[in-house]
Amino acid sequence: MKGIRIYLILTLLFATSFTSSLALVLQTYEYRNLFSTLDKLKIEKQELYFKSSILIEEVEYYKNHISLRKVALNSLGMRLPANKEKVIVPKGENS
């Protein structure tokens, strides 16, 4: 009876130890996967931030051109020339 009891205790101890070790390995694997995913997402965030900065600069550039066009049309009275007002200068041979 005492031998069976020791055998059961050792079996239970081994099973518990094995289960605990397996859980630790799986937890470490999951941690490393999540850390890798986090790094990839940080890189993607930096790329998106860079692209959004470029887009913001382009929007500002076009806003400035639109506001300049409005000032030229409304305040200065500028306009596009009509077809008969356009003069085309051919490029010379020595130029």
Phi and psi restraints in degrees (range 20) as a CNS / XPLOR table:
assign (resid 1 and name C) (resid 2 and name N)
       (resid 2 and name CA) (resid 2 and name C) 1.0 -68.0 20.0 2
assign (resid 2 and name N) (resid 2 and name CA)
       (resid 2 and name C) (resid 3 and name N) 1.0 -34.8 20.0 2
assign (resid 2 and name C) (resid 3 and name N)
       (resid 3 and name CA) (resid 3 and name C) 1.0 -67.5 20.0 2
assign (resid 3 and name N) (resid 3 and name CA)
       (resid 3 and name C) (resid 4 and name N) 1.0 -38.4 20.0 2
assign (resid 3 and name C) (resid 4 and name N)
       (resid 4 and name CA) (resid 4 and name C) 1.0 -68.0 20.0 2
assign (resid 4 and name N) (resid 4 and name CA)
       (resid 4 and name C) (resid 5 and name N) 1.0 -38.2 20.0 2
assign (resid 4 and name C) (resid 5 and name N)
       (resid 5 and name CA) (resid 5 and name C) 1.0 -64.5 20.0 2
assign (resid 5 and name N) (resid 5 and name CA)
       (resid 5 and name C) (resid 6 and name N) 1.0 -45.6 20.0 2
assign (resid 5 and name C) (resid 6 and name N)
       (resid 6 and name CA) (resid 6 and name C) 1.0 -63.8 20.0 2
assign (resid 6 and name N) (resid 6 and name CA)
       (resid 6 and name C) (resid 7 and name N) 1.0 -41.4 20.0 2
assign (resid 6 and name C) (resid 7 and name N)
       (resid 7 and name CA) (resid 7 and name C) 1.0 -61.2 20.0 2
assign (resid 7 and name N) (resid 7 and name CA)
       (resid 7 and name C) (resid 8 and name N) 1.0 -43.8 20.0 2
assign (resid 7 and name C) (resid 8 and name N)
       (resid 8 and name CA) (resid 8 and name C) 1.0 -65.6 20.0 2
assign (resid 8 and name N) (resid 8 and name CA)
       (resid 8 and name C) (resid 9 and name N) 1.0 -40.5 20.0 2
assign (resid 8 and name C) (resid 9 and name N)
       (resid 9 and name CA) (resid 9 and name C) 1.0 -65.1 20.0 2
assign (resid 9 and name N) (resid 9 and name CA)
       (resid 9 and name C) (resid 10 and name N) 1.0 -44.1 20.0 2
assign (resid 9 and name C) (resid 10 and name N)
       (resid 10 and name CA) (resid 10 and name C) 1.0 -64.7 20.0 2
assign (resid 10 and name N) (resid 10 and name CA)
       (resid 10 and name C) (resid 11 and name N) 1.0 -40.0 20.0 2
assign (resid 10 and name C) (resid 11 and name N)
       (resid 11 and name CA) (resid 11 and name C) 1.0 -63.5 20.0 2
assign (resid 11 and name N) (resid 11 and name CA)
       (resid 11 and name C) (resid 12 and name N) 1.0 -45.0 20.0 2
assign (resid 11 and name C) (resid 12 and name N)
       (resid 12 and name CA) (resid 12 and name C) 1.0 -63.5 20.0 2
assign (resid 12 and name N) (resid 12 and name CA)
       (resid 12 and name C) (resid 13 and name N) 1.0 -42.2 20.0 2
assign (resid 12 and name C) (resid 13 and name N)
       (resid 13 and name CA) (resid 13 and name C) 1.0 -62.8 20.0 2
assign (resid 13 and name N) (resid 13 and name CA)
       (resid 13 and name C) (resid 14 and name N) 1.0 -43.5 20.0 2
assign (resid 13 and name C) (resid 14 and name N)
       (resid 14 and name CA) (resid 14 and name C) 1.0 -63.4 20.0 2
assign (resid 14 and name N) (resid 14 and name CA)
       (resid 14 and name C) (resid 15 and name N) 1.0 -45.6 20.0 2
assign (resid 14 and name C) (resid 15 and name N)
       (resid 15 and name CA) (resid 15 and name C) 1.0 -62.9 20.0 2
assign (resid 15 and name N) (resid 15 and name CA)
       (resid 15 and name C) (resid 16 and name N) 1.0 -41.7 20.0 2
assign (resid 15 and name C) (resid 16 and name N)
       (resid 16 and name CA) (resid 16 and name C) 1.0 -65.0 20.0 2
assign (resid 16 and name N) (resid 16 and name CA)
       (resid 16 and name C) (resid 17 and name N) 1.0 -44.1 20.0 2
assign (resid 16 and name C) (resid 17 and name N)
       (resid 17 and name CA) (resid 17 and name C) 1.0 -63.8 20.0 2
assign (resid 17 and name N) (resid 17 and name CA)
       (resid 17 and name C) (resid 18 and name N) 1.0 -43.6 20.0 2
assign (resid 17 and name C) (resid 18 and name N)
       (resid 18 and name CA) (resid 18 and name C) 1.0 -63.9 20.0 2
assign (resid 18 and name N) (resid 18 and name CA)
       (resid 18 and name C) (resid 19 and name N) 1.0 -44.9 20.0 2
assign (resid 18 and name C) (resid 19 and name N)
       (resid 19 and name CA) (resid 19 and name C) 1.0 -62.9 20.0 2
assign (resid 19 and name N) (resid 19 and name CA)
       (resid 19 and name C) (resid 20 and name N) 1.0 -41.8 20.0 2
assign (resid 19 and name C) (resid 20 and name N)
       (resid 20 and name CA) (resid 20 and name C) 1.0 -64.9 20.0 2
assign (resid 20 and name N) (resid 20 and name CA)
       (resid 20 and name C) (resid 21 and name N) 1.0 -42.7 20.0 2
assign (resid 20 and name C) (resid 21 and name N)
       (resid 21 and name CA) (resid 21 and name C) 1.0 -64.4 20.0 2
assign (resid 21 and name N) (resid 21 and name CA)
       (resid 21 and name C) (resid 22 and name N) 1.0 -42.2 20.0 2
assign (resid 21 and name C) (resid 22 and name N)
       (resid 22 and name CA) (resid 22 and name C) 1.0 -63.4 20.0 2
assign (resid 22 and name N) (resid 22 and name CA)
       (resid 22 and name C) (resid 23 and name N) 1.0 -41.6 20.0 2
assign (resid 22 and name C) (resid 23 and name N)
       (resid 23 and name CA) (resid 23 and name C) 1.0 -63.0 20.0 2
assign (resid 23 and name N) (resid 23 and name CA)
       (resid 23 and name C) (resid 24 and name N) 1.0 -38.9 20.0 2
assign (resid 23 and name C) (resid 24 and name N)
       (resid 24 and name CA) (resid 24 and name C) 1.0 -65.2 20.0 2
assign (resid 24 and name N) (resid 24 and name CA)
       (resid 24 and name C) (resid 25 and name N) 1.0 -42.8 20.0 2
assign (resid 24 and name C) (resid 25 and name N)
       (resid 25 and name CA) (resid 25 and name C) 1.0 -63.1 20.0 2
assign (resid 25 and name N) (resid 25 and name CA)
       (resid 25 and name C) (resid 26 and name N) 1.0 -44.4 20.0 2
assign (resid 25 and name C) (resid 26 and name N)
       (resid 26 and name CA) (resid 26 and name C) 1.0 -65.2 20.0 2
assign (resid 26 and name N) (resid 26 and name CA)
       (resid 26 and name C) (resid 27 and name N) 1.0 -38.3 20.0 2
assign (resid 26 and name C) (resid 27 and name N)
       (resid 27 and name CA) (resid 27 and name C) 1.0 -66.3 20.0 2
assign (resid 27 and name N) (resid 27 and name CA)
       (resid 27 and name C) (resid 28 and name N) 1.0 -41.1 20.0 2
assign (resid 27 and name C) (resid 28 and name N)
       (resid 28 and name CA) (resid 28 and name C) 1.0 -64.2 20.0 2
assign (resid 28 and name N) (resid 28 and name CA)
       (resid 28 and name C) (resid 29 and name N) 1.0 -41.6 20.0 2
assign (resid 28 and name C) (resid 29 and name N)
       (resid 29 and name CA) (resid 29 and name C) 1.0 -61.9 20.0 2
assign (resid 29 and name N) (resid 29 and name CA)
       (resid 29 and name C) (resid 30 and name N) 1.0 -44.8 20.0 2
assign (resid 29 and name C) (resid 30 and name N)
       (resid 30 and name CA) (resid 30 and name C) 1.0 -64.8 20.0 2
assign (resid 30 and name N) (resid 30 and name CA)
       (resid 30 and name C) (resid 31 and name N) 1.0 -40.2 20.0 2
assign (resid 30 and name C) (resid 31 and name N)
       (resid 31 and name CA) (resid 31 and name C) 1.0 -60.8 20.0 2
assign (resid 31 and name N) (resid 31 and name CA)
       (resid 31 and name C) (resid 32 and name N) 1.0 -45.2 20.0 2
assign (resid 31 and name C) (resid 32 and name N)
       (resid 32 and name CA) (resid 32 and name C) 1.0 -66.5 20.0 2
assign (resid 32 and name N) (resid 32 and name CA)
       (resid 32 and name C) (resid 33 and name N) 1.0 -38.6 20.0 2
assign (resid 32 and name C) (resid 33 and name N)
       (resid 33 and name CA) (resid 33 and name C) 1.0 -63.1 20.0 2
assign (resid 33 and name N) (resid 33 and name CA)
       (resid 33 and name C) (resid 34 and name N) 1.0 -45.1 20.0 2
assign (resid 33 and name C) (resid 34 and name N)
       (resid 34 and name CA) (resid 34 and name C) 1.0 -66.6 20.0 2
assign (resid 34 and name N) (resid 34 and name CA)
       (resid 34 and name C) (resid 35 and name N) 1.0 -37.0 20.0 2
assign (resid 34 and name C) (resid 35 and name N)
       (resid 35 and name CA) (resid 35 and name C) 1.0 -65.4 20.0 2
assign (resid 35 and name N) (resid 35 and name CA)
       (resid 35 and name C) (resid 36 and name N) 1.0 -40.2 20.0 2
assign (resid 35 and name C) (resid 36 and name N)
       (resid 36 and name CA) (resid 36 and name C) 1.0 -63.0 20.0 2
assign (resid 36 and name N) (resid 36 and name CA)
       (resid 36 and name C) (resid 37 and name N) 1.0 -43.3 20.0 2
assign (resid 36 and name C) (resid 37 and name N)
       (resid 37 and name CA) (resid 37 and name C) 1.0 -62.6 20.0 2
assign (resid 37 and name N) (resid 37 and name CA)
       (resid 37 and name C) (resid 38 and name N) 1.0 -39.7 20.0 2
assign (resid 37 and name C) (resid 38 and name N)
       (resid 38 and name CA) (resid 38 and name C) 1.0 -61.9 20.0 2
assign (resid 38 and name N) (resid 38 and name CA)
       (resid 38 and name C) (resid 39 and name N) 1.0 -43.2 20.0 2
assign (resid 38 and name C) (resid 39 and name N)
       (resid 39 and name CA) (resid 39 and name C) 1.0 -61.6 20.0 2
assign (resid 39 and name N) (resid 39 and name CA)
       (resid 39 and name C) (resid 40 and name N) 1.0 -43.4 20.0 2
assign (resid 39 and name C) (resid 40 and name N)
       (resid 40 and name CA) (resid 40 and name C) 1.0 -62.1 20.0 2
assign (resid 40 and name N) (resid 40 and name CA)
       (resid 40 and name C) (resid 41 and name N) 1.0 -40.9 20.0 2
assign (resid 40 and name C) (resid 41 and name N)
       (resid 41 and name CA) (resid 41 and name C) 1.0 -68.8 20.0 2
assign (resid 41 and name N) (resid 41 and name CA)
       (resid 41 and name C) (resid 42 and name N) 1.0 -34.1 20.0 2
assign (resid 41 and name C) (resid 42 and name N)
       (resid 42 and name CA) (resid 42 and name C) 1.0 -64.9 20.0 2
assign (resid 42 and name N) (resid 42 and name CA)
       (resid 42 and name C) (resid 43 and name N) 1.0 -41.5 20.0 2
assign (resid 42 and name C) (resid 43 and name N)
       (resid 43 and name CA) (resid 43 and name C) 1.0 -64.3 20.0 2
assign (resid 43 and name N) (resid 43 and name CA)
       (resid 43 and name C) (resid 44 and name N) 1.0 -43.2 20.0 2
assign (resid 43 and name C) (resid 44 and name N)
       (resid 44 and name CA) (resid 44 and name C) 1.0 -63.8 20.0 2
assign (resid 44 and name N) (resid 44 and name CA)
       (resid 44 and name C) (resid 45 and name N) 1.0 -37.8 20.0 2
assign (resid 44 and name C) (resid 45 and name N)
       (resid 45 and name CA) (resid 45 and name C) 1.0 -62.4 20.0 2
assign (resid 45 and name N) (resid 45 and name CA)
       (resid 45 and name C) (resid 46 and name N) 1.0 -43.4 20.0 2
assign (resid 45 and name C) (resid 46 and name N)
       (resid 46 and name CA) (resid 46 and name C) 1.0 -63.9 20.0 2
assign (resid 46 and name N) (resid 46 and name CA)
       (resid 46 and name C) (resid 47 and name N) 1.0 -40.4 20.0 2
assign (resid 46 and name C) (resid 47 and name N)
       (resid 47 and name CA) (resid 47 and name C) 1.0 -64.6 20.0 2
assign (resid 47 and name N) (resid 47 and name CA)
       (resid 47 and name C) (resid 48 and name N) 1.0 -42.6 20.0 2
assign (resid 47 and name C) (resid 48 and name N)
       (resid 48 and name CA) (resid 48 and name C) 1.0 -67.0 20.0 2
assign (resid 48 and name N) (resid 48 and name CA)
       (resid 48 and name C) (resid 49 and name N) 1.0 -36.6 20.0 2
assign (resid 48 and name C) (resid 49 and name N)
       (resid 49 and name CA) (resid 49 and name C) 1.0 -63.5 20.0 2
assign (resid 49 and name N) (resid 49 and name CA)
       (resid 49 and name C) (resid 50 and name N) 1.0 -42.0 20.0 2
assign (resid 49 and name C) (resid 50 and name N)
       (resid 50 and name CA) (resid 50 and name C) 1.0 -62.3 20.0 2
assign (resid 50 and name N) (resid 50 and name CA)
       (resid 50 and name C) (resid 51 and name N) 1.0 -46.0 20.0 2
assign (resid 50 and name C) (resid 51 and name N)
       (resid 51 and name CA) (resid 51 and name C) 1.0 -64.6 20.0 2
assign (resid 51 and name N) (resid 51 and name CA)
       (resid 51 and name C) (resid 52 and name N) 1.0 -39.1 20.0 2
assign (resid 51 and name C) (resid 52 and name N)
       (resid 52 and name CA) (resid 52 and name C) 1.0 -67.0 20.0 2
assign (resid 52 and name N) (resid 52 and name CA)
       (resid 52 and name C) (resid 53 and name N) 1.0 -34.4 20.0 2
assign (resid 52 and name C) (resid 53 and name N)
       (resid 53 and name CA) (resid 53 and name C) 1.0 -64.0 20.0 2
assign (resid 53 and name N) (resid 53 and name CA)
       (resid 53 and name C) (resid 54 and name N) 1.0 -41.2 20.0 2
assign (resid 53 and name C) (resid 54 and name N)
       (resid 54 and name CA) (resid 54 and name C) 1.0 -63.7 20.0 2
assign (resid 54 and name N) (resid 54 and name CA)
       (resid 54 and name C) (resid 55 and name N) 1.0 -43.1 20.0 2
assign (resid 54 and name C) (resid 55 and name N)
       (resid 55 and name CA) (resid 55 and name C) 1.0 -64.7 20.0 2
assign (resid 55 and name N) (resid 55 and name CA)
       (resid 55 and name C) (resid 56 and name N) 1.0 -38.7 20.0 2
assign (resid 55 and name C) (resid 56 and name N)
       (resid 56 and name CA) (resid 56 and name C) 1.0 -63.8 20.0 2
assign (resid 56 and name N) (resid 56 and name CA)
       (resid 56 and name C) (resid 57 and name N) 1.0 -41.4 20.0 2
assign (resid 56 and name C) (resid 57 and name N)
       (resid 57 and name CA) (resid 57 and name C) 1.0 -63.3 20.0 2
assign (resid 57 and name N) (resid 57 and name CA)
       (resid 57 and name C) (resid 58 and name N) 1.0 -40.1 20.0 2
assign (resid 57 and name C) (resid 58 and name N)
       (resid 58 and name CA) (resid 58 and name C) 1.0 -65.1 20.0 2
assign (resid 58 and name N) (resid 58 and name CA)
       (resid 58 and name C) (resid 59 and name N) 1.0 -40.5 20.0 2
assign (resid 58 and name C) (resid 59 and name N)
       (resid 59 and name CA) (resid 59 and name C) 1.0 -62.3 20.0 2
assign (resid 59 and name N) (resid 59 and name CA)
       (resid 59 and name C) (resid 60 and name N) 1.0 -44.0 20.0 2
assign (resid 59 and name C) (resid 60 and name N)
       (resid 60 and name CA) (resid 60 and name C) 1.0 -62.6 20.0 2
assign (resid 60 and name N) (resid 60 and name CA)
       (resid 60 and name C) (resid 61 and name N) 1.0 -39.9 20.0 2
assign (resid 60 and name C) (resid 61 and name N)
       (resid 61 and name CA) (resid 61 and name C) 1.0 -60.0 20.0 2
assign (resid 61 and name N) (resid 61 and name CA)
       (resid 61 and name C) (resid 62 and name N) 1.0 -48.6 20.0 2
assign (resid 61 and name C) (resid 62 and name N)
       (resid 62 and name CA) (resid 62 and name C) 1.0 -71.1 20.0 2
assign (resid 62 and name N) (resid 62 and name CA)
       (resid 62 and name C) (resid 63 and name N) 1.0 -31.2 20.0 2
assign (resid 62 and name C) (resid 63 and name N)
       (resid 63 and name CA) (resid 63 and name C) 1.0 -62.6 20.0 2
assign (resid 63 and name N) (resid 63 and name CA)
       (resid 63 and name C) (resid 64 and name N) 1.0 -41.9 20.0 2
assign (resid 63 and name C) (resid 64 and name N)
       (resid 64 and name CA) (resid 64 and name C) 1.0 -63.4 20.0 2
assign (resid 64 and name N) (resid 64 and name CA)
       (resid 64 and name C) (resid 65 and name N) 1.0 -41.3 20.0 2
assign (resid 64 and name C) (resid 65 and name N)
       (resid 65 and name CA) (resid 65 and name C) 1.0 -66.7 20.0 2
assign (resid 65 and name N) (resid 65 and name CA)
       (resid 65 and name C) (resid 66 and name N) 1.0 -39.1 20.0 2
assign (resid 65 and name C) (resid 66 and name N)
       (resid 66 and name CA) (resid 66 and name C) 1.0 -65.9 20.0 2
assign (resid 66 and name N) (resid 66 and name CA)
       (resid 66 and name C) (resid 67 and name N) 1.0 -42.5 20.0 2
assign (resid 66 and name C) (resid 67 and name N)
       (resid 67 and name CA) (resid 67 and name C) 1.0 -67.9 20.0 2
assign (resid 67 and name N) (resid 67 and name CA)
       (resid 67 and name C) (resid 68 and name N) 1.0 -36.4 20.0 2
assign (resid 67 and name C) (resid 68 and name N)
       (resid 68 and name CA) (resid 68 and name C) 1.0 -64.6 20.0 2
assign (resid 68 and name N) (resid 68 and name CA)
       (resid 68 and name C) (resid 69 and name N) 1.0 -39.4 20.0 2
assign (resid 68 and name C) (resid 69 and name N)
       (resid 69 and name CA) (resid 69 and name C) 1.0 -64.1 20.0 2
assign (resid 69 and name N) (resid 69 and name CA)
       (resid 69 and name C) (resid 70 and name N) 1.0 -41.6 20.0 2
assign (resid 69 and name C) (resid 70 and name N)
       (resid 70 and name CA) (resid 70 and name C) 1.0 -63.4 20.0 2
assign (resid 70 and name N) (resid 70 and name CA)
       (resid 70 and name C) (resid 71 and name N) 1.0 -42.7 20.0 2
assign (resid 70 and name C) (resid 71 and name N)
       (resid 71 and name CA) (resid 71 and name C) 1.0 -64.1 20.0 2
assign (resid 71 and name N) (resid 71 and name CA)
       (resid 71 and name C) (resid 72 and name N) 1.0 -42.7 20.0 2
assign (resid 71 and name C) (resid 72 and name N)
       (resid 72 and name CA) (resid 72 and name C) 1.0 -64.0 20.0 2
assign (resid 72 and name N) (resid 72 and name CA)
       (resid 72 and name C) (resid 73 and name N) 1.0 -42.0 20.0 2
assign (resid 72 and name C) (resid 73 and name N)
       (resid 73 and name CA) (resid 73 and name C) 1.0 -73.1 20.0 2
assign (resid 73 and name N) (resid 73 and name CA)
       (resid 73 and name C) (resid 74 and name N) 1.0 -46.9 20.0 2
assign (resid 73 and name C) (resid 74 and name N)
       (resid 74 and name CA) (resid 74 and name C) 1.0 -84.3 20.0 2
assign (resid 74 and name N) (resid 74 and name CA)
       (resid 74 and name C) (resid 75 and name N) 1.0 -49.6 20.0 2
assign (resid 74 and name C) (resid 75 and name N)
       (resid 75 and name CA) (resid 75 and name C) 1.0 -83.2 20.0 2
assign (resid 75 and name N) (resid 75 and name CA)
       (resid 75 and name C) (resid 76 and name N) 1.0 -40.8 20.0 2
assign (resid 75 and name C) (resid 76 and name N)
       (resid 76 and name CA) (resid 76 and name C) 1.0 -95.7 20.0 2
assign (resid 76 and name N) (resid 76 and name CA)
       (resid 76 and name C) (resid 77 and name N) 1.0 -11.3 20.0 2
assign (resid 76 and name C) (resid 77 and name N)
       (resid 77 and name CA) (resid 77 and name C) 1.0 72.1 20.0 2
assign (resid 77 and name N) (resid 77 and name CA)
       (resid 77 and name C) (resid 78 and name N) 1.0 22.2 20.0 2
assign (resid 77 and name C) (resid 78 and name N)
       (resid 78 and name CA) (resid 78 and name C) 1.0 -76.1 20.0 2
assign (resid 78 and name N) (resid 78 and name CA)
       (resid 78 and name C) (resid 79 and name N) 1.0 155.3 20.0 2
assign (resid 78 and name C) (resid 79 and name N)
       (resid 79 and name CA) (resid 79 and name C) 1.0 -152.6 20.0 2
assign (resid 79 and name N) (resid 79 and name CA)
       (resid 79 and name C) (resid 80 and name N) 1.0 165.6 20.0 2
assign (resid 79 and name C) (resid 80 and name N)
       (resid 80 and name CA) (resid 80 and name C) 1.0 -75.4 20.0 2
assign (resid 80 and name N) (resid 80 and name CA)
       (resid 80 and name C) (resid 81 and name N) 1.0 143.5 20.0 2
assign (resid 80 and name C) (resid 81 and name N)
       (resid 81 and name CA) (resid 81 and name C) 1.0 -72.0 20.0 2
assign (resid 81 and name N) (resid 81 and name CA)
       (resid 81 and name C) (resid 82 and name N) 1.0 148.1 20.0 2
assign (resid 81 and name C) (resid 82 and name N)
       (resid 82 and name CA) (resid 82 and name C) 1.0 -74.1 20.0 2
assign (resid 82 and name N) (resid 82 and name CA)
       (resid 82 and name C) (resid 83 and name N) 1.0 165.4 20.0 2
assign (resid 82 and name C) (resid 83 and name N)
       (resid 83 and name CA) (resid 83 and name C) 1.0 -58.4 20.0 2
assign (resid 83 and name N) (resid 83 and name CA)
       (resid 83 and name C) (resid 84 and name N) 1.0 -40.6 20.0 2
assign (resid 83 and name C) (resid 84 and name N)
       (resid 84 and name CA) (resid 84 and name C) 1.0 -74.9 20.0 2
assign (resid 84 and name N) (resid 84 and name CA)
       (resid 84 and name C) (resid 85 and name N) 1.0 -13.9 20.0 2
assign (resid 84 and name C) (resid 85 and name N)
       (resid 85 and name CA) (resid 85 and name C) 1.0 -88.6 20.0 2
assign (resid 85 and name N) (resid 85 and name CA)
       (resid 85 and name C) (resid 86 and name N) 1.0 -13.0 20.0 2
assign (resid 85 and name C) (resid 86 and name N)
       (resid 86 and name CA) (resid 86 and name C) 1.0 -75.9 20.0 2
assign (resid 86 and name N) (resid 86 and name CA)
       (resid 86 and name C) (resid 87 and name N) 1.0 137.9 20.0 2
assign (resid 86 and name C) (resid 87 and name N)
       (resid 87 and name CA) (resid 87 and name C) 1.0 -120.2 20.0 2
assign (resid 87 and name N) (resid 87 and name CA)
       (resid 87 and name C) (resid 88 and name N) 1.0 125.2 20.0 2
assign (resid 87 and name C) (resid 88 and name N)
       (resid 88 and name CA) (resid 88 and name C) 1.0 -104.4 20.0 2
assign (resid 88 and name N) (resid 88 and name CA)
       (resid 88 and name C) (resid 89 and name N) 1.0 122.5 20.0 2
assign (resid 88 and name C) (resid 89 and name N)
       (resid 89 and name CA) (resid 89 and name C) 1.0 -104.1 20.0 2
assign (resid 89 and name N) (resid 89 and name CA)
       (resid 89 and name C) (resid 90 and name N) 1.0 116.5 20.0 2
assign (resid 89 and name C) (resid 90 and name N)
       (resid 90 and name CA) (resid 90 and name C) 1.0 -70.9 20.0 2
assign (resid 90 and name N) (resid 90 and name CA)
       (resid 90 and name C) (resid 91 and name N) 1.0 150.5 20.0 2
assign (resid 90 and name C) (resid 91 and name N)
       (resid 91 and name CA) (resid 91 and name C) 1.0 -78.0 20.0 2
assign (resid 91 and name N) (resid 91 and name CA)
       (resid 91 and name C) (resid 92 and name N) 1.0 131.4 20.0 2
assign (resid 91 and name C) (resid 92 and name N)
       (resid 92 and name CA) (resid 92 and name C) 1.0 -75.8 20.0 2
assign (resid 92 and name N) (resid 92 and name CA)
       (resid 92 and name C) (resid 93 and name N) 1.0 166.9 20.0 2
assign (resid 92 and name C) (resid 93 and name N)
       (resid 93 and name CA) (resid 93 and name C) 1.0 -70.9 20.0 2
assign (resid 93 and name N) (resid 93 and name CA)
       (resid 93 and name C) (resid 94 and name N) 1.0 -34.6 20.0 2
assign (resid 93 and name C) (resid 94 and name N)
       (resid 94 and name CA) (resid 94 and name C) 1.0 -88.0 20.0 2
assign (resid 94 and name N) (resid 94 and name CA)
       (resid 94 and name C) (resid 95 and name N) 1.0 -6.0 20.0 2
